[in-house]
């Protein structure tokens, strides 16, 4: 028997299909709006978090406590530590020697004393190979810090590349004893940095909770919003306290960038920038152009005839604007950058 299918039945089926498609379209639109709203929320939270972290580094701090952390992988991939304190998962870590921080810093000071003596005693003989005393000091200072904080115990300091390649052997011999004293102290310093070997046979329960710290890494699940795993725990964003190179060519939102900003070089830069703005205001001015120049080693903030070690100047725009100054304009060439500020 043939099943009949009328026009009215066809209309009903078509109307039902259209309603189903319309409902599905609305649900898809709502889903898209929800995802876009969530992404905007995460992006805004991350930008606010960036401001808080950089502001803390400007204040000389090396960590901040937060209620939650946005896009924590963006931080850990840049070397910044993301830590949860309280009742946390037990973390398999290397056992470290107890370090006498005071003694270690004393040895570091002695290294720098020997280095300064080398610079002072040799500057007349050697600065000509560098085009001046400032570059002679800076290049060798950077090379010294690279050796001090390298992971290689055999790595010793015998000047930078310019010294090694261009200074004659008779002058190298003249200052060899200076390097020997410096390297003797570097070995002492590194002795305080050595770790015990990791015990691979240690019993480890992945689900065990202990009171202490847990440092997140790329082995943990990637989440957009990280919150304390146990009520009462604390989340921290932490960065290094070690002073690094003179110039900062990495982004400020990185471990080396924040360390630089929170220690002497970065603190000096921020102080000089806002002192320049303050001095201009005291002279009755309502605007000032901040000038920056690029060398082979990095950016400098130009203050009259003086140059101050700097980070990438475009990162300073947001820092200055945060203090309610108006950024009127920025201009740049291959070798220069300027920020026009008014108030």
C-alpha positions in Angstrom: 0.0 0.0 0.0 1.4 3.4 -1.0 1.9 5.9 1.9 0.3 9.2 1.0 2.1 12.5 1.9 -0.1 15.7 1.6 0.9 19.3 1.0 -0.2 20.3 4.5 2.1 17.6 6.0 4.9 18.9 3.9 4.3 22.5 5.2 4.3 21.3 8.8 7.6 19.4 8.4 9.2 22.4 6.6 8.0 24.8 9.4 9.3 22.4 12.1 12.7 22.1 10.3 13.0 25.9 10.0 12.2 26.4 13.7 14.9 23.8 14.6 17.4 25.5 12.3 16.5 28.9 13.8 16.9 27.6 17.4 20.2 26.1 16.5 21.4 29.3 14.9 20.4 31.3 18.1 22.2 28.8 20.3 25.3 29.1 18.1 25.2 32.9 18.3 24.8 32.7 22.1 27.7 30.3 22.3 29.9 32.6 20.2 29.0 35.6 22.3 29.7 33.7 25.5 33.1 32.6 24.2 34.0 36.1 23.0 32.9 37.5 26.4 35.0 35.0 28.2 38.1 35.7 26.0 37.6 39.4 26.6 37.4 38.8 30.3 40.6 36.7 30.3 42.4 39.3 28.1 41.4 42.2 30.4 42.4 40.2 33.5 45.8 39.4 32.0 46.4 43.1 31.1 45.5 44.2 34.6 47.8 41.5 36.0 50.6 42.7 33.8 50.2 46.2 35.2 50.2 44.9 38.7 53.4 42.8 38.2 55.4 45.6 36.4 54.2 48.2 39.0 55.5 45.9 41.8 58.9 45.6 40.1 59.0 49.4 39.7 58.5 49.5 43.5 61.6 47.2 43.9 59.5 44.1 44.8 60.3 40.6 43.6 56.8 39.0 44.0 53.1 39.8 44.4 50.2 38.0 46.1 47.1 37.6 43.9 43.6 36.1 44.2 43.9 34.4 40.8 46.3 34.2 37.9 45.4 34.7 34.2 47.1 32.7 31.5 49.8 31.5 33.8 51.6 29.7 31.0 52.3 33.1 29.4 54.3 33.9 32.6 56.1 30.6 33.2 57.1 30.5 29.5 58.9 33.8 30.2 60.7 32.4 33.2 58.4 34.0 35.8 57.5 31.8 38.7 53.8 31.0 39.4 53.6 29.6 43.0 50.8 28.3 45.2 51.5 28.3 49.0 49.6 26.3 51.6 48.3 22.8 51.4 49.6 21.7 48.0 50.6 18.7 45.9 54.0 17.3 46.9 56.5 18.3 44.2 59.5 16.2 43.3 62.4 18.6 43.6 66.1 18.6 43.9 67.5 18.7 47.4 69.5 21.9 47.8 72.3 22.8 50.1 71.5 25.3 52.8 73.0 28.5 51.4 74.5 31.2 53.6 73.1 34.2 51.6 75.1 36.7 53.6 78.4 34.9 52.9 77.5 34.5 49.3 76.8 38.2 48.8 80.1 39.0 50.6 82.0 36.9 48.1 80.2 38.6 45.2 81.2 42.0 46.6 84.8 40.8 46.7 84.6 39.7 43.1 83.4 43.2 42.1 86.1 44.8 44.2 88.8 42.8 42.3 87.0 43.6 39.0 86.9 47.4 39.8 90.6 47.3 40.6 91.3 45.7 37.3 89.3 48.4 35.4 90.9 51.2 37.4 94.5 49.9 37.0 94.1 49.0 33.3 91.9 51.7 31.9 94.8 53.8 30.4 96.2 50.8 28.6 92.9 49.2 27.4 90.1 51.7 27.0 91.4 52.7 23.5 90.5 49.2 22.3 86.9 49.9 23.2 86.5 53.5 22.1 86.3 54.8 25.6 86.2 53.9 29.3 82.4 53.5 29.6 82.2 50.8 26.9 85.4 49.1 28.3 83.7 48.8 31.7 80.3 47.9 30.4 81.3 45.1 28.0 83.6 43.5 30.6 81.0 43.9 33.4 78.5 42.0 31.3 81.0 39.3 30.5 81.8 39.0 34.2 78.1 38.5 35.2 77.7 35.9 32.4 80.5 33.8 34.0 79.3 34.4 37.6 75.8 33.0 36.9 76.6 30.4 34.3 75.9 26.7 35.0 79.4 25.7 34.0 81.8 25.3 36.9 84.8 25.4 34.5 83.7 28.8 32.9 86.2 31.5 33.9 86.5 35.2 33.3 89.3 36.4 31.1 87.8 39.5 29.6 85.1 39.9 26.9 85.4 39.1 23.2 87.1 42.4 22.4 89.7 41.8 25.1 90.3 38.3 24.0 90.7 39.1 20.3 92.2 42.6 20.1 94.3 43.2 23.2 98.0 42.3 22.6 99.5 39.3 24.5 101.9 41.5 26.4 99.0 43.5 27.9 97.1 40.3 28.7 100.1 39.0 30.6 100.3 42.3 32.5 96.8 41.9 33.9 96.7 38.1 34.1 97.0 38.1 38.0 93.9 40.3 38.2 91.9 37.7 36.4 93.3 34.9 38.6 92.1 36.7 41.8 88.6 37.3 40.2 88.3 33.6 39.2 89.4 32.4 42.6 86.5 34.3 44.1 84.1 33.2 41.4 84.8 29.6 42.3 84.0 30.3 45.9 80.8 32.0 44.9 79.7 29.0 42.7 80.4 26.6 45.6 77.4 28.1 47.3 75.2 27.6 44.2 75.8 23.8 43.8 72.8 21.4 44.2 72.8 17.9 45.5 72.1 15.3 42.9 68.4 14.5 42.5 67.4 11.2 44.1 65.6 9.3 41.4 64.6 6.4 43.7 62.7 8.6 46.2 59.2 7.4 46.9 56.7 9.9 45.5 53.0 9.9 45.8 51.5 12.2 43.1 48.3 12.8 45.1 50.0 13.5 48.4 49.3 17.0 49.9 51.9 18.7 52.0 52.3 22.2 53.6 54.7 24.2 51.5 55.0 25.6 47.9 54.1 24.3 44.5 55.7 25.8 41.4 53.7 25.5 38.3 55.3 24.4 35.0 54.4 23.2 31.5 53.8 19.8 33.0 50.7 21.1 34.7 47.3 21.5 32.9 47.0 24.7 30.9 44.1 26.8 32.2 43.1 30.4 31.4 42.3 31.2 35.0 44.3 29.6 37.9 42.8 29.8 41.4 43.9 28.3 44.7 43.4 24.5 44.8 42.5 24.5 48.5 40.6 27.3 50.3 43.1 29.4 52.3 46.0 28.8 50.0 47.9 31.8 48.5 48.9 32.4 44.9 52.1 34.3 44.1 53.8 35.6 41.0 57.5 35.8 41.6 60.6 36.8 39.7 64.4 36.8 40.2 66.1 39.2 42.5 69.5 38.9 40.7 70.8 42.0 38.8 71.4 41.1 35.2 72.9 42.9 32.2 73.2 46.7 31.9 70.8 47.1 29.0 67.4 45.3 28.9 66.6 44.0 25.4 64.0 41.5 26.6 60.4 42.4 27.4 59.8 43.7 30.9 57.2 41.0 31.4 59.8 38.3 31.7 61.9 37.0 34.6 65.0 38.9 33.4 63.0 42.0 32.6 61.3 42.2 36.0 64.6 41.4 37.7 66.2 44.3 35.8 63.4 46.6 36.6 63.3 45.8 40.3 67.1 46.2 40.8 69.6 49.0 40.3 69.6 49.6 36.5 65.8 49.6 36.2 65.3 51.6 39.4 67.8 54.2 38.2 66.0 54.5 34.8 62.5 55.0 36.3 64.0 57.5 38.9 65.7 59.5 36.1 62.6 59.6 33.9 60.2 60.9 36.6 62.9 63.2 37.9 63.2 64.7 34.4 59.4 65.3 34.3 59.4 66.8 37.9 62.3 69.1 37.0 60.5 70.3 33.9 57.3 71.0 35.9 59.3 73.0 38.5 60.6 75.2 35.6 57.0 76.0 34.7 56.9 73.7 31.6 53.7 71.8 30.8 55.3 69.2 28.5 58.6 67.5 27.9 60.1 65.3 25.2 61.9 62.2 26.5 64.7 61.1 24.1 66.2 57.6 23.7 69.1 56.4 21.5 70.0 52.9 20.2 73.5 51.6 20.3 74.8 48.2 19.3 74.2 47.0 22.9 70.8 48.4 23.5 68.7 51.5 24.3 69.7 54.5 26.4 67.7 57.3 27.9 69.3 60.6 27.0 69.5 63.1 29.9 71.4 66.1 28.7 74.8 64.9 27.8 74.4 61.8 30.0 73.0 58.4 28.9 71.2 56.0 31.2 70.9 52.3 30.5 67.4 51.5 29.3 64.8 48.9 28.3 62.9 49.1 25.0 61.4 52.6 25.2 58.0 51.8 23.8 57.4 49.8 27.0 57.8 53.0 29.1 54.9 54.7 27.4 52.4 52.7 29.4 54.4 53.2 32.7 54.4 57.0 32.2 50.7 57.1 31.2 49.8 55.1 34.3 50.8 58.1 36.5 48.2 60.2 34.7 50.6 61.9 32.3 49.3 62.5 28.8 51.3 60.9 26.0 50.9 63.4 23.1 53.1 61.6 20.6 55.8 59.0 20.0 58.3 59.1 17.2 60.9 56.6 16.2 63.7 56.0 13.7 66.1 53.1 13.4 68.4 54.6 16.1 66.2 56.9 18.1 62.8 57.1 19.9 61.0 60.0 21.5 58.0 60.2 23.9 56.3 63.6 24.1 54.6 63.9 27.5 52.4 66.7 28.9 50.5 67.4 32.1 
